[in-house]
């Protein structure tokens, strides 16, 4: 395929994604890593058609959302300089990745279970700090929509325990016991959701 055809195909796929769903959907799925996250058909259908994500119809949560993870093509799309997806989520210079990191807001008392980045400033958060994600027309309940992203962020910072202990996972595979080095929590607040680093 020529470079011109590749560029045209990328623009057409990005256009399909832009027309059907917010581009941020692809960014969140890529940020959730190999574990992926649960998404609705409105979010993943155009991304599947564009070849940016793959779904597992055998894994469905209570809300009817399907397990979704980024393909190599989707990951490359987010890393391509001319990507419309990357341009759409570029952060203003005065803020960290488009979010204001704040001190002094009390953390929730429990983490709860999440649904499983580069889009959100998890790397920059210190314990006790948080950032606000505003509810939008496209994402009226960000606390629910981003729960798996927050769980994935916690998992991303986990490391194998020093003793070298192992356990069996759900597939019957032997895997190392992981220790959390950072922990994040998300809660619904007025106007959207707030994500804390609690450890």
C-alpha positions as CSV (number, residue, x, y, z in Angstrom):
1,X,0.0,0.0,0.0
2,X,1.4,3.4,-0.9
3,X,2.0,6.1,1.7
4,X,-0.8,8.2,0.2
5,X,-3.3,5.3,0.5
6,X,-2.1,4.6,4.1
7,X,-2.7,8.3,5.0
8,X,-6.1,8.3,3.3
9,X,-7.1,5.1,5.1
10,X,-6.0,6.5,8.5
11,X,-8.0,9.8,7.9
12,X,-11.1,7.8,6.8
13,X,-10.9,5.6,9.9
14,X,-10.3,8.6,12.2
15,X,-13.3,10.3,10.5
16,X,-15.5,7.3,11.2
17,X,-14.4,7.3,14.8
18,X,-14.9,11.1,15.1
19,X,-18.4,10.9,13.7
20,X,-19.6,8.0,15.8
21,X,-17.9,8.5,19.2
22,X,-15.6,10.8,21.1
23,X,-12.0,10.2,20.2
24,X,-11.2,10.0,23.9
25,X,-12.7,6.5,23.8
26,X,-9.7,5.2,21.9
27,X,-7.3,7.0,24.2
28,X,-8.9,5.5,27.3
29,X,-8.9,2.0,25.8
30,X,-5.2,2.3,24.8
31,X,-4.4,3.7,28.3
32,X,-6.1,0.7,30.0
33,X,-3.3,-1.5,28.7
34,X,-3.4,-5.3,27.9
35,X,-6.3,-5.9,30.4
36,X,-8.5,-3.5,28.4
37,X,-11.8,-2.2,29.7
38,X,-15.6,-2.7,29.3
39,X,-17.2,-0.5,26.6
40,X,-20.7,0.0,25.1
41,X,-21.4,-0.8,21.4
42,X,-21.7,2.9,20.7
43,X,-18.0,3.3,21.8
44,X,-16.4,0.1,20.4
45,X,-18.4,-0.5,17.2
46,X,-16.7,2.2,15.1
47,X,-13.3,1.5,16.7
48,X,-13.7,-2.3,15.8
49,X,-14.6,-1.3,12.2
50,X,-11.5,0.9,12.0
51,X,-9.4,-1.9,13.3
52,X,-8.3,0.1,16.4
53,X,-9.8,-2.3,19.0
54,X,-10.9,-5.9,19.5
55,X,-13.8,-7.2,21.7
56,X,-14.5,-10.4,23.6
57,X,-18.3,-11.0,23.4
58,X,-17.9,-13.8,26.0
59,X,-16.9,-11.1,28.7
60,X,-19.9,-8.9,29.5
61,X,-20.4,-6.9,32.6
62,X,-23.7,-6.1,34.5
63,X,-24.2,-3.0,32.3
64,X,-24.1,-5.1,29.1
65,X,-20.7,-3.6,28.2
66,X,-18.2,-5.8,26.4
67,X,-14.5,-6.4,27.2
68,X,-12.5,-4.3,24.8
69,X,-8.8,-3.8,24.3
70,X,-6.6,-1.9,21.8
71,X,-5.0,-3.6,18.8
72,X,-1.5,-2.8,17.6
73,X,-3.1,-0.5,15.0
74,X,-5.1,1.4,17.7
75,X,-2.0,1.8,19.8
76,X,0.0,3.1,16.8
77,X,-2.9,5.5,15.9
78,X,-2.5,7.1,19.3
79,X,1.2,7.4,18.9
80,X,1.2,8.8,15.4
81,X,2.0,12.6,15.3
82,X,-0.6,13.4,12.7
83,X,-3.3,11.3,14.5
84,X,-6.5,13.2,14.9
85,X,-7.1,11.3,18.1
86,X,-3.8,12.6,19.6
87,X,-4.6,16.2,18.5
88,X,-8.0,16.0,20.1
89,X,-6.8,15.2,23.6
90,X,-3.7,17.5,23.6
91,X,-3.6,19.3,26.9
92,X,-3.3,23.1,27.4
93,X,0.2,24.2,28.4
94,X,-1.0,25.6,31.8
95,X,-2.3,22.3,33.0
96,X,-1.0,18.8,33.4
97,X,-2.5,16.8,30.5
98,X,-5.6,19.0,30.7
99,X,-6.3,18.3,34.3
100,X,-5.7,20.5,37.4
101,X,-4.0,18.5,40.1
102,X,-5.3,19.7,43.6
103,X,-4.2,19.3,47.2
104,X,-6.4,19.2,50.3
105,X,-9.5,17.4,49.1
106,X,-10.4,14.5,51.4
107,X,-9.9,11.0,49.9
108,X,-12.7,8.4,50.0
109,X,-12.6,5.8,52.7
110,X,-12.7,2.8,50.4
111,X,-11.6,2.0,46.9
112,X,-14.4,-0.2,45.7
113,X,-14.2,-2.4,42.6
114,X,-13.4,-0.9,39.3
115,X,-14.0,-2.0,35.7
116,X,-10.9,-2.3,33.7
117,X,-2.8,6.3,31.2
118,X,-1.4,8.5,29.2
119,X,-4.6,10.6,28.9
120,X,-4.9,11.2,32.6
121,X,-2.1,12.5,34.9
122,X,-1.8,9.4,37.1
123,X,2.1,9.6,36.9
124,X,2.1,13.1,38.4
125,X,-0.2,12.5,41.4
126,X,1.2,12.4,44.8
127,X,-0.6,10.6,47.7
128,X,-3.6,12.7,48.7
129,X,-3.8,14.6,45.5
130,X,-6.7,14.3,43.0
131,X,-8.1,15.7,39.8
132,X,-11.6,16.4,38.5
133,X,-13.2,14.9,35.4
134,X,-16.2,16.9,34.2
135,X,-19.4,15.1,33.1
136,X,-20.2,15.8,29.5
137,X,-23.0,15.1,27.2
138,X,-21.0,12.2,25.7
139,X,-20.0,10.9,29.1
140,X,-22.6,11.9,31.6
141,X,-21.3,9.5,34.3
142,X,-17.5,9.6,34.2
143,X,-17.2,7.8,37.6
144,X,-18.7,4.7,35.9
145,X,-17.1,5.2,32.5
146,X,-13.5,5.5,34.0
147,X,-13.7,2.9,36.8
148,X,-11.7,0.4,34.7
149,X,-9.2,3.0,33.7
150,X,-8.6,3.7,37.4
151,X,-8.3,0.0,38.2
152,X,-5.8,-0.4,35.4
153,X,-3.8,2.5,36.6
154,X,-3.4,0.8,40.0
155,X,-2.5,-2.5,38.4
156,X,0.1,-0.8,36.2
157,X,2.1,0.3,39.2
158,X,2.0,-3.2,40.9
159,X,5.2,-5.1,41.2
160,X,6.0,-8.8,42.0
161,X,6.4,-9.3,45.8
162,X,9.9,-9.7,47.1
163,X,9.4,-13.2,48.3
164,X,8.7,-14.4,44.8
165,X,5.4,-15.9,45.9
166,X,3.0,-17.1,43.1
167,X,-0.7,-17.9,42.7
168,X,-3.0,-19.4,40.1
169,X,-5.0,-16.9,38.1
170,X,-8.6,-17.6,36.8
171,X,-7.1,-19.3,33.7
172,X,-5.2,-21.7,36.0
173,X,-1.8,-20.1,35.1
174,X,0.8,-19.6,37.7
175,X,1.5,-15.9,38.1
176,X,3.5,-13.8,40.6
177,X,1.7,-12.3,43.6
178,X,1.7,-8.5,42.9
179,X,2.1,-5.7,45.5
180,X,0.5,-2.3,44.8
181,X,3.0,0.6,44.8
182,X,0.4,3.2,44.0
183,X,-3.4,3.1,44.5
184,X,-6.1,5.2,42.9
185,X,-9.8,5.7,43.6
186,X,-12.6,7.3,41.7
187,X,-15.9,8.7,43.2
188,X,-18.9,10.4,41.7
189,X,-19.0,14.1,42.8
190,X,-21.1,17.0,41.8
191,X,-20.6,17.8,38.1
192,X,-18.6,14.7,37.3
193,X,-16.0,12.5,39.0
194,X,-12.9,12.9,41.1
195,X,-9.8,10.6,40.9
196,X,-7.5,10.4,44.0
197,X,-4.2,8.8,44.6
198,X,-4.8,7.2,48.0
199,X,-1.5,5.4,48.4
